Amino acid sequence: MVLSENATLVESHDLGGVVELARMAESNGVHTVMISEHVVLARDSNASGPMVNPRDYAAPGNQHPHTPWPDSVVLASAVVQATTRLRVALAAVITPLRHPLLLAKQLGTLDLLAGGRLVVQPTVSWSQGEYDALGVPFRERGRILDEQLAAMHAAWTSPPQQPSSHRGDHFTYGDVWVEPRRGVPVSMWFGGQRLHDVLIERIVRYGSGFHPFGTPTPDELARLAAAMTAAGRSIDELELIGGIRGRFTGTDDVADLDEALATIPAKVAEGYRSICFKPSMFTDECDEVPEVCRRVVAALHAAA
């Protein structure tokens, strides 16, 4: 269940209400909540104009610059302490906006708090204005991410008595320890608007799941499967995350949940085993969220 961007359901600054949505999800069969982020929004966040219906998904260029995005790590910390079984997916974290040692420290700590219930989806995102504001070169963001992934992996997995080090084009350091940590990599999903070669390489090397923005073609999934096989892995190791989306007929209506649920069997047939949904697409009432959760879970189980 998407936990971010439900402002028509829970007022954006009511973070306690957002945590309560997570508790509802856990109590009604949902296995994961997803938290996304921006660190800041710049004027290009609204470059395509705001979304027609505020219940729709936030996407590149369709958000008001004053849209509140709570800090994802802080919010996730509250969620994992308020729940016992629920997995928390930071989907996605705009990784190049942070130093890899700082992010490794934050995520390692959060993973311990969560008892291994944490999933992270590193991404480069899309807003040049956000990068400019934080002094990070926008056109280098992919190369920065690749360095960060290597650095964080080493920080999480090095033997307890052995320091971590890294030497690259963007980050260089040696003989440091990042503690506390579980001693294993934080579980990672990867995704994007298209399945390009670099993304496939990241999935093969570090990924436990594939969470695309949109629907990959059969040819793209075949390329991913071949790359996994060539690396001695199987695509069956990956959690494939699909989703349902509401269809809106106006600027202030909720979508038909039954219509959205009808798309689940086809996604299951394509290999997707986790289905993402955003509750505010289908109701404006918090007390109806448990029923939305139960209906989505039941539809997935029936299809599977």
N, C-alpha and C positions, 0 to 999 in steps of 0.2 A: 504494500500500500504506500502510495506517495504521501509523505508526511509534510513536505514543503508545499508552498503555494496553494493553500486551501483557504484563502482569505474570505471567500464568500461563505465559508462554513465556521471558521474560527477567526476572530479579528487578529490581524497580523502581529500585533504587539502582545497578544495573550499567549505567551509561550507555555504557561501552565496548561492552557487549553490544548495546545499542540501535544504536550506530553500525555494528556488525558486521551487524545485520539490514539496514541500508541498503545495505551493500556486497553482501550476498546478493541484495537486490532488483535492484540495478543489473546484476549478473552474470547474472541470469535473466530479463531481458526487461522488467522493470517500468520505466516511464519517470518515475514521480514517487513520492516518499514524503511523507506528510502528518503534520505535527506540530501538536497542539492544545495548549491550556494552561488553567490557572488561575493567577493570581498568588498567591492564598491561597484556602483553603476555610473557610467558616464553617458554623455548625450547620445552615443551610438546605440545605447540599449533600446531606444525608441525609433531607430532608423526606418523600420518598416511600418511604423504606426502601431498603436496598441492593439492587442487581440480584440476581436469583435465581441466575444463573450468572456468575461473575466474568469469563468470556470474552466476555460481551455488550458492547455499546457503552455507554460512559458517556453519560448523558443528564441533563437537569435533575432534581435531587433524588434521584438513585440512587447517590450516591458517599459512601463513608466520608469524614469530614472530614480524616482523616490520609492520604488517597490522595496519593502523590507525583506532582506535575506539574513536571518540570524546566523551567527557563526556556527558552522556545521559541527565542529568538534565539541564546542560547549553544549549545544543542544543535544547531541548524541550522548554526551556524558549524563545528562539528566534522564534521557530515555532509558539507558541501560541500567541506571539505578532504580528506575520505577518499574522495571519489568524483570522477569526471570528466565524466560525461554526465547523471547523475541530477538531475532537477528536484526542488527542495525546496519544498513548499507549507506555509506557516504557516497552517493551516486548523483553528482560527481564532485571530486575535489580538484580545484584548479591548481594543480601541483606547481607549475613553474612560478607562481606568485610567492612561493615560500622557499626558504633554504632547506635543503634535504635533511640536514641534521635536526633542525627544529621540527619539521614535519614527522620525521622518524620518531622523535621523542614523544610528540603529541599522540601519534597513532599507536605507538607501543604502549603508552600509558593507558590509552582508551581501550586497547585490546585486552589488557589485564583487567581493567574494570569490568569489561563485558564478558570475561571468562571465555574468550574465543568467539563471541557472537558478532564480531565486527567484520564487515566487508568494506573495502575501499575501491572506488573506481577513479583512478587518476585520469585527468583529462587536461587538454590545453585550452579548451573553450574557444570563444570567438570574438570577444570585445577588445579591440585595440585600445579604446579609451581606458579600459580597466588596467591593461598592461602599462600604458603610458603614465597613469596616475601613480603606479607603484614602482616605476623606474625599471621595468623588465622589458627587454627587447622582444617585441611582438613576433617578428619574423624568425626569431631563434627559438620559439617556444617548444617546438617538437624536439629539437636537439637538447634543449635544457631538460625536458621530461625524461629523455632516454638516460641522460647522466644521473638524474635524480633516482630513477628506478634502480640503477645499479648501486648507487650509494646507499639507498635505504635498505635494499636487500642485504648488502654486506653488514650494515649496522644491526639488523635484526638477527642475523644468522651466525655471526662470528662467534667462536668459542668464548666462554665467559672470561677467560684470562687473556684473551687476545684482542688488541685494539683494532679499530676499524680505520681505514684510510681510503682516500680517493684523490686521484689527480686527473683533471679534465680541463676542458676549455672554459667552463663556467664556474666550477667549484674545485678547490684543491685544499686538502687538509690531511693530517696524518696523526696516528696514535691517539685516537679518542675512543671513549666508551660511551654508548648510548644506553642508559639504564633508567628505569626498569623496563624489561621486555620479557616476552614469553620464550624467546630463543628460536622462534620459527617465524617465517614471513607472515605478515598480515595477508589474509585472503584478498585477492584482487579480481575485480571485473574490469573489462575494457569494452569500449563501445565508440560509436561515432556515426556520422551521417553516411559514410561509405567505408567498405572494408578494404582499405588500401594496404599495400605491402608492409609498410612500417607498422601498422596496427596489427596485422597478422603476426609479425615478429614479436611484438609485445605480448600478445595473447599466448603464443607458443612458449615464450620464455618465462612469463610470470603469471599467466592468467589461470584463474579457477572458474571464470564465467565470461560469457559474451552477452553484452547488453546493448544492442544497437539502438540508434535513434532512427526509427523507421524499420523497414522490412528488408533484410538482405535477400538477394536473388539466390536461386538454387546454385548457380555457378559460383557465387561468392562463398557460399557455405561449403561447396565442394573444394574450393581452393584452401579454405581454412582446414578442412579435414585432411587434405593431402599434406599440408604443412605440419600439422600435428603428427601425422604418421611418420613423416620424414625425420622428425625430431625424437622419435621413439615414444610419442604420446598418442592418445586417442581422443578424437573429438567427443567421445562419450564421457571423458573426464570433465568436460566443461558443462557448467550450468548455463543453459540457454534461456535467456529472459525475454519473453515477448510481452505483449500488453494489449489492453482493450482501450478504446477511445470513444468518448461520447460524441454524438452528432447533434449540433445545435441548430435550431431554426431561427433564432433571433439573438438579441443582445442580452436578454435577462431570463433565459429559460434553462431548466436542467434537462439533461439528455435522458433518453430511454435506456434503462439498464438492460432490459431484456434484449434489445437490439444489439447492444454491445456484447452481451454474453454469448450471443449466437455465433460470434466469430471465434470463440475459444476452441471448438473441436478442430477447426482447420489448423490452428496454431499448434495444437498438440500433435496433429498428424505430421507437421513439419519438424517436430523434435523439441519444441519448447515445453519445458516442465515447470517453469515459474511464470506467472502472469501478473503483470503490474497494472494497478488501477488507481485512479485518483478519486476519492469519495465525493469531493465537491462537484464533480461533473454530474453526479446523479442525485444529489440531495442538498438542500440548504439547511437541513436540521440535524444538529449533532446527535439527537436521540434516535435518528434513523441510520446512523453509521453502522451500528452493530448488524443490522439486517442486511445492509449493502455488503458488508464483509462476508456474512454467512452465505449469501447468494453467489458471490464470486467464488468462494471456496467450494461450494457445492457444485457449481458448473464445471470447475476445473476437475474435481474428482470424478464427476460423471463422464467427462470427455476422456479422462485418462484410463 
